[in-house]
Amino acid sequence: MNDAPAPLAPDYYLTNFMTLLDWVETRYGDMLSPRLQSFSQQFRALSRPAMCLLVRLAGRKYRHFLQDSLRYSEIADIPQAIDELAARNFIKRNPASQLCDLLPVLTLAQLRFCFADRLDKPQLKLRKAQLIEDLQRLELPNVPWSGDVQTALGDLLVLTCQEDVDDLQLLFFGNPYQSLTEFVLQDLGIFRFENYALTQAHRLFRHPSELEQYKALQALKDATEDTTDMAALQALTAQLPLPAQSHIVKRRQMRLINRIAYRLEQAGELTEALRLYQHSTREPARERTIRVLDKLGAPQRAWQLAEQMLLQPNSEQERQVATRLLKRLAKKCQMPFHTQPEPEIDCKYLTLRASESQRVEEVTRQYLASVDAPCEHAENALFPGLLGLWMWDAMFADITGAFAHPFQLGPLDIYQSDFVLSRQEIFAALWQQLDDGSYVDAIRDTYQRKVGVSNLLVDWRYMNSDRLEMALRCISAEILKKIFSRMLFDLPANRAGLPDLIQFFPQSSSFCLIEVKGPGDKLQDNQIRWLRFFTSQGIAAHVAYVSWQ
């Protein structure tokens, strides 16, 4: 049986765009702006070749194009399609533009032709990207796209509806990063996605104002990243916070606030940084607030907030950071602070023969492995994969706000604090599986039914049936329950930092985790937290410090 996908039709991208457009109109028809409604009506009135050309142009990196450079074999008459797009104001011909602003649009030969008098012989031999970098450093004259330039290079086109296309993709995907490429990856069979519920109740944007707020935050993010002027940055941050109501806008705003506040903090603008941090509930806002208060000469306020963070941490990272901050602030505030001794981390020392072609982890794995005790790579793949298989049904359950489009690797709230709480009954059944032993058959069944289906936590390049069976044989339900519980407490942080290797002992149904450190390597904070957890829970784990013979 040949499972290879059928070849894509020449105009596959138009079919995908029409799917996206129909989907958005069905789900967001009641809140589409007059501008987007007009775009849809005008687009649907185009001939198929003109539709194809518009979608092709909208998928390119830049909005400007040279007409003579457009080559699409499936569009028989490109000039006629251009005339049709221009007649409906989807594109403009030869807009007022300066040659120096259009460098990426030109070919290498055209760049050499246009700027021959500004380039020396070595520069004429540069590749396009390097040549553009050199030209951008020069003070190029303002040469309009007209007269001799237009005669030599032909008509310049600019797409005027890119914002409409971007808005439609934003409504479909719920973020500015995904694009029609997702359709292609599925069409080619590169990605397969879970078939989860998508209804009107799952809309990310519930009012036009939410979409506009999201776009405003994106524009503000772009503007702040483009400026190095602190006065300009502070002027931009005066717009924050926006009066956001939707979860998606709030989350995006918190990320932006933290990023900008940190830049202000680093620049010494502590008062404005503090103002912004105090509007954010996203990590590491509390930590940075404590540090800024200390810098501003308010250690008592910093101490109070650090105590609160230690008592009610939102993550393992916050708990660890709060302990460190309180130790430092105790002297300034003349407050007693005592910590419980941390579990010791078991360490072993190996002297191995160095390999020019293999990493230290692989050299160590080969040294430890035997027929009776196979040793496998495990870092951030084994336990997250087991977790993903175990809670597959919880991840893809029909929860309001969890899914916005058909191309998600997991629910939108998987990293939110209420992920487990909003699926309380499902997780109660999953914990029961671990208690009564039925989890083994359940995980096997999920593997067999879902193998190859995209899941945020499951790396199918790693998770094969042999590894799965060995893990289910050697890792007890009690240990899985402990590890899963800790991962779910702070999934964004705790899905990482796991040891590099796992050595299985099938005869005794046991295992040992090994974090490998080569010469000069040090343990990271998340690795330390995991290793101390394993020690405290009686789970076999150690660090292997490797030196070379």
C-alpha positions in Angstrom: 0.0 0.0 0.0 1.4 3.4 -1.0 0.6 6.1 1.6 2.4 8.9 -0.3 0.1 11.9 -0.7 -1.3 12.8 -4.1 0.6 15.6 -5.9 -0.7 19.1 -5.2 -2.9 20.7 -7.8 -1.2 23.7 -9.6 -3.6 26.1 -7.9 -3.7 24.3 -4.5 -3.0 27.6 -2.7 -6.2 29.2 -4.1 -8.2 26.2 -2.8 -6.7 26.7 0.6 -7.3 30.4 0.6 -10.9 29.9 -0.3 -11.3 27.4 2.5 -9.8 30.0 4.9 -12.1 32.7 3.6 -15.2 30.6 3.8 -14.3 29.4 7.3 -13.7 33.0 8.6 -17.0 34.2 7.0 -18.9 31.4 8.6 -17.5 31.9 12.1 -16.9 35.6 12.1 -19.5 36.9 9.6 -21.3 38.9 12.3 -18.2 40.9 13.2 -16.4 41.3 9.9 -15.6 45.0 9.3 -17.0 46.7 6.2 -13.4 46.6 4.8 -13.1 42.8 5.1 -16.7 42.3 3.8 -15.8 44.5 0.7 -12.6 42.5 0.2 -14.5 39.2 0.2 -17.1 40.5 -2.3 -14.5 42.0 -4.6 -12.2 38.9 -4.4 -15.1 36.5 -5.2 -15.9 38.6 -8.3 -12.4 38.0 -9.8 -11.6 35.5 -12.5 -9.8 32.4 -11.3 -6.4 33.5 -12.8 -6.7 36.9 -11.0 -7.6 35.2 -7.8 -4.5 33.0 -8.1 -2.2 35.9 -8.8 -3.6 37.8 -5.7 -3.0 34.9 -3.4 0.4 34.3 -4.9 1.4 37.9 -4.3 -0.1 38.0 -0.8 2.1 35.0 0.2 5.3 36.7 -0.8 7.6 38.5 1.7 7.3 42.0 0.3 4.4 44.1 -0.9 6.2 45.5 -4.0 6.8 43.5 -7.1 8.4 44.0 -10.5 5.8 43.0 -13.1 8.4 41.5 -15.5 9.7 39.2 -12.7 6.3 37.5 -12.1 6.4 33.9 -13.4 3.6 31.4 -12.5 3.1 28.6 -14.9 -0.5 28.0 -13.8 -1.5 31.6 -14.6 -1.6 31.8 -18.4 -2.0 35.6 -18.9 -0.4 37.4 -16.0 -0.7 40.9 -17.6 -4.5 40.4 -17.9 -4.7 39.2 -14.3 -2.8 42.3 -13.2 -5.2 44.6 -15.2 -8.1 42.9 -13.4 -6.5 43.3 -10.0 -5.7 47.0 -10.7 -9.3 47.7 -11.9 -10.6 46.5 -8.5 -7.8 48.4 -6.5 -6.2 45.2 -5.2 -2.9 46.5 -6.7 -1.5 49.8 -7.8 0.9 50.4 -10.7 4.1 52.5 -10.2 3.2 54.1 -6.9 5.3 57.0 -5.7 8.3 55.2 -4.4 12.0 55.7 -3.9 14.5 53.3 -5.4 16.5 53.1 -2.2 13.4 51.7 -0.4 13.0 48.8 -2.8 16.3 47.1 -2.7 15.0 43.6 -1.7 12.6 43.7 -4.7 15.4 44.0 -7.2 17.4 41.2 -8.6 21.2 41.1 -8.1 21.7 42.2 -11.7 19.3 45.1 -11.3 21.0 46.2 -8.1 24.4 46.3 -9.9 22.8 48.2 -12.8 21.1 50.8 -10.7 23.9 51.5 -8.3 26.9 50.9 -10.6 28.3 54.4 -9.8 28.1 53.8 -6.1 29.8 50.4 -6.0 33.5 49.4 -6.2 34.7 46.2 -7.9 34.7 44.0 -4.8 31.1 45.0 -4.0 30.0 44.1 -7.6 31.0 40.5 -6.7 29.0 40.3 -3.5 25.9 38.1 -3.2 22.5 39.9 -3.1 22.1 39.9 0.7 25.6 41.2 1.3 25.2 43.9 -1.4 21.9 45.1 0.1 23.6 45.4 3.5 26.4 47.5 2.0 23.9 49.7 0.1 21.8 50.3 3.2 24.9 51.7 5.0 25.4 54.3 2.2 23.6 57.6 1.9 21.7 56.7 -1.3 20.1 59.6 -3.2 16.3 59.8 -3.5 15.6 58.4 -7.0 11.9 58.1 -7.8 10.5 55.0 -9.5 9.8 56.8 -12.8 11.5 58.0 -16.0 14.7 56.1 -16.8 14.4 53.8 -13.8 10.9 52.7 -14.8 12.0 52.4 -18.5 14.9 50.1 -17.5 13.2 48.0 -14.9 9.6 48.0 -16.0 6.4 48.5 -14.0 6.4 48.4 -10.2 3.3 46.8 -8.5 2.2 47.2 -4.9 -0.3 45.0 -3.2 -2.9 47.2 -1.5 -4.9 44.5 0.3 -2.2 42.8 2.4 -3.8 44.1 5.6 -7.1 42.4 4.6 -5.3 39.1 3.9 -3.4 39.4 7.2 -6.6 40.1 9.1 -8.3 37.0 7.6 -5.3 34.8 8.6 -5.3 36.3 12.1 -9.0 35.5 12.5 -8.4 32.0 11.3 -5.2 31.1 13.2 -5.6 33.4 16.2 -1.9 34.5 15.8 0.3 36.4 13.3 2.8 33.6 12.9 0.9 30.8 11.1 -0.1 31.1 7.4 -1.5 29.1 4.5 1.7 27.0 4.7 -0.1 25.0 7.4 -2.6 23.8 4.8 0.2 22.7 2.5 2.0 20.8 5.3 -1.2 18.8 5.9 -1.9 18.3 2.2 1.6 16.9 1.8 1.1 14.6 4.8 4.0 16.2 6.6 1.7 17.1 9.5 -1.5 15.4 10.6 -3.7 17.2 13.0 -6.2 15.9 15.6 -9.9 16.2 14.7 -11.3 18.3 17.5 -14.5 20.3 17.9 -14.6 23.8 16.3 -17.8 25.7 16.8 -19.0 29.3 17.2 -18.3 28.9 20.9 -14.6 28.5 20.2 -14.1 31.9 18.6 -11.0 33.7 20.0 -12.3 37.1 19.0 -15.8 37.8 20.2 -16.1 41.5 19.2 -14.4 43.6 16.5 -12.7 45.7 19.2 -10.8 42.6 20.4 -9.3 42.1 16.9 -8.4 45.8 16.7 -6.8 45.6 20.2 -4.8 42.6 19.2 -3.5 44.4 16.0 -2.7 47.5 18.0 -0.6 45.4 20.4 1.2 43.9 17.4 1.9 47.3 15.9 3.1 48.6 19.3 5.4 45.5 19.6 6.9 46.2 16.1 7.3 49.9 16.9 9.1 49.3 20.2 11.4 46.7 18.7 12.3 49.2 15.9 13.4 52.0 18.3 16.5 52.4 20.4 15.5 55.8 21.6 14.4 55.6 25.2 12.3 58.7 25.0 10.4 57.3 22.0 10.0 54.0 23.8 8.5 55.7 26.9 6.1 57.6 24.6 5.0 54.4 23.1 4.5 52.7 26.5 2.2 55.5 27.6 -0.4 53.6 25.5 -0.2 50.6 27.9 -2.1 48.9 29.3 -5.0 48.7 26.9 -8.4 48.0 28.5 -8.3 44.4 27.4 -11.1 42.0 28.1 -10.4 38.9 26.1 -7.9 36.2 27.3 -6.0 36.3 24.0 -5.5 40.0 24.1 -4.6 40.0 27.8 -2.0 37.3 27.3 -0.4 39.1 24.4 -0.4 42.4 26.4 1.3 40.8 29.4 4.1 39.4 27.2 4.6 42.8 25.5 4.5 44.7 28.9 7.2 42.4 30.3 9.4 42.8 27.3 9.2 46.6 27.2 9.5 46.9 31.0 12.7 44.9 31.0 14.2 47.2 28.3 13.3 50.2 30.4 14.8 48.6 33.5 18.0 47.8 31.7 18.1 51.5 30.6 17.7 52.7 34.2 14.2 54.0 33.7 13.1 52.2 36.9 9.9 54.1 37.8 8.4 53.5 34.4 9.5 49.9 34.4 7.9 49.4 37.8 4.6 50.9 36.5 4.5 48.5 33.7 5.6 45.4 35.7 2.7 46.1 38.1 0.2 45.8 35.3 1.4 42.3 34.4 0.5 39.0 36.0 2.8 37.0 33.7 6.2 35.7 34.8 8.7 37.1 35.5 6.8 40.4 36.4 6.8 39.7 40.1 10.5 38.9 40.2 11.4 42.0 38.2 9.1 44.1 40.4 11.0 42.9 43.5 14.3 43.7 41.9 13.2 47.1 40.7 11.8 48.0 44.2 15.2 47.0 45.7 17.0 49.2 43.2 14.7 52.1 44.0 15.6 51.9 47.7 12.4 50.2 48.9 13.7 46.8 50.3 10.8 46.4 52.7 8.3 46.5 49.9 10.5 44.1 48.0 10.7 41.8 51.0 6.9 41.7 51.4 6.4 40.8 47.7 9.1 38.2 47.8 7.5 36.6 50.8 4.2 36.5 49.0 5.8 34.9 46.0 7.4 32.2 48.1 4.1 31.4 49.8 2.1 31.4 46.6 4.4 30.7 43.7 2.9 30.5 40.2 5.7 28.1 39.2 8.8 26.2 40.3 10.9 29.1 38.9 9.1 31.6 41.1 9.6 29.5 44.2 13.4 29.2 43.5 13.8 32.8 42.7 11.8 34.0 45.8 14.1 32.0 48.0 17.2 33.6 46.5 15.8 37.1 46.7 14.7 36.7 50.3 18.2 35.5 51.3 19.7 38.7 49.7 17.0 41.0 51.1 17.2 39.6 54.6 20.4 41.6 55.4 19.0 44.9 54.1 15.7 44.5 56.0 17.3 43.0 59.1 14.9 40.1 58.9 15.6 36.5 59.8 15.3 34.0 57.0 16.1 30.4 57.2 15.6 27.8 54.4 15.2 24.1 54.7 18.3 22.2 53.4 17.7 21.1 49.8 18.0 17.4 48.9 21.5 16.5 47.8 22.1 15.6 44.1 23.9 12.3 43.5 27.0 12.7 41.4 29.2 10.2 39.6 32.4 10.8 37.7 33.4 9.1 34.5 36.6 9.2 32.5 35.9 8.3 28.9 37.6 8.3 25.5 36.7 11.5 23.6 35.0 11.2 20.2 35.4 13.8 17.4 32.1 12.9 15.8 29.8 12.2 18.8 28.5 14.4 21.6 29.3 13.7 25.2 25.8 12.4 25.8 26.1 9.8 23.1 29.6 8.7 24.2 28.2 8.3 27.8 25.2 6.4 26.5 27.3 3.9 24.6 29.6 3.4 27.6 26.6 2.7 30.0 24.5 0.5 27.7 24.5 -3.2 27.8 22.3 -6.0 26.6 20.6 -6.4 30.0 20.5 -2.6 30.7 19.8 -0.6 27.6 20.5 3.1 27.8 18.5 5.6 25.8 18.4 9.3 25.1 15.4 10.8 27.0 15.9 14.5 27.4 12.6 16.4 27.2 11.2 13.7 24.9 10.4 10.6 26.9 8.4 11.9 29.9 6.6 14.7 27.9 5.7 12.1 25.3 4.3 9.7 27.9 2.4 12.6 29.4 1.0 13.6 26.0 -0.1 10.0 25.3 -1.6 9.6 28.8 -3.6 12.9 28.7 -4.4 12.9 25.0 -8.2 13.1 25.5 -7.8 15.9 28.1 -5.7 17.9 25.7 -8.1 17.7 22.8 -11.4 17.8 24.9 -14.1 20.2 23.8 -13.3 23.1 26.1 -14.4 26.7 25.3 -11.5 28.7 24.1 -9.2 25.8 23.7 -9.2 25.6 19.9 -9.4 28.3 17.3 -8.5 26.6 14.0 -7.8 23.1 12.6 -4.0 23.3 12.8 -3.2 23.2 16.5 -0.7 21.0 18.2 -2.6 21.3 21.5 -5.1 23.5 23.3 -4.5 27.2 23.6 -4.8 27.0 27.4 -2.3 24.2 27.9 0.2 26.5 29.6 -2.4 28.3 31.6 -2.8 27.7 35.4 -6.4 26.5 35.0 -5.6 23.9 32.3 -6.2 20.9 34.7 -9.0 22.6 36.6 -11.1 23.2 33.5 -10.8 19.4 32.7 -11.3 18.2 36.3 -13.5 15.2 35.6 -11.3 14.0 32.7 -8.2 14.2 34.9 -9.9 12.4 37.8 -10.4 9.5 35.4 -6.8 9.7 34.2 -5.4 9.6 37.8 -7.7 6.7 38.5 -6.1 4.8 35.6 -2.7 5.2 37.2 -4.2 4.0 40.5 -5.8 0.8 39.1 -3.2 0.0 36.5 -5.4 0.4 33.4 -3.2 3.3 32.2 -0.9 0.8 30.4 -3.6 -0.4 28.0 -4.9 3.1 27.7 -1.6 4.6 26.7 -0.9 1.7 24.3 -4.4 2.2 22.7 -3.7 5.9 22.3 -0.4 5.2 20.7 -1.9 2.8 18.2 -4.8 5.1 17.3 -2.9 8.4 17.2 0.7 7.5 16.0 1.8 10.3 13.7 -0.9 12.8 14.7 0.6 16.1 15.8 0.7 16.6 19.5 2.6 19.4 21.3 4.2 17.0 23.8 4.8 13.9 21.6 7.8 13.8 19.3 7.0 11.0 16.9 10.6 10.9 15.7 11.5 9.7 19.2 8.5 7.9 20.5 8.3 4.5 18.9 6.6 1.3 20.1 9.8 -0.3 21.5 10.7 2.7 23.6 7.1 3.0 24.8 7.0 -0.7 25.8 10.3 -0.4 27.6 9.1 2.7 29.5 5.8 1.1 30.5 7.6 -2.0 31.7 10.3 -0.2 33.8 8.6 3.0 35.1 6.0 2.3 37.7 2.6 4.0 37.9 3.6 5.5 41.3 6.6 7.2 39.7 4.7 8.3 36.6 2.1 9.9 38.8 4.7 11.9 40.7 6.4 13.1 37.5 3.2 13.9 35.7 2.0 15.9 38.8 5.1 17.9 38.9 5.0 18.6 35.1 1.4 19.7 35.2 2.1 22.1 38.1 4.2 24.2 35.8 4.1 22.6 32.3 6.0 25.4 30.4 9.0 25.1 32.7 8.8 21.5 33.8 8.5 19.9 30.3 12.2 20.9 30.0 15.3 20.3 32.2 14.8 16.5 32.4 17.9 14.3 32.4 19.7 13.4 29.1 19.6 9.7 29.4 17.6 6.9 30.9 19.0 3.4 31.6 16.4 0.7 31.8 16.7 -2.5 33.9 14.0 -4.7 32.5 14.7 -7.7 34.8 13.9 -5.6 37.9 11.4 -3.3 36.1 13.4 -0.3 37.2 15.4 2.5 35.7 17.9 5.3 36.4 18.0 8.8 35.0 21.3 10.4 34.1 22.1 14.0 33.4 25.4 14.2 31.5 27.8 17.1 31.9 31.0 17.3 29.9 34.1 19.3 30.9 33.1 22.9 31.8 29.3 22.2 31.7 27.2 23.3 34.7 23.7 22.3 35.8 20.9 24.8 34.8 18.3 25.8 37.3 15.5 23.7 35.9 17.9 20.7 35.8 18.7 21.2 39.5 15.1 21.4 40.4 14.3 18.1 38.6 17.3 16.3 40.2 16.4 17.5 43.7 12.8 16.4 43.1 14.0 12.9 42.0 16.1 12.7 45.2 13.2 13.8 47.4 10.9 11.3 45.8 13.3 8.3 45.9 13.6 8.2 42.1 17.0 6.9 40.9 18.8 9.8 39.2 22.3 11.3 39.2 24.6 13.6 37.3 27.5 12.0 35.4 30.4 14.4 35.2 32.5 13.3 32.2 36.2 14.0 31.8 38.2 12.8 28.8 41.2 10.4 28.8 
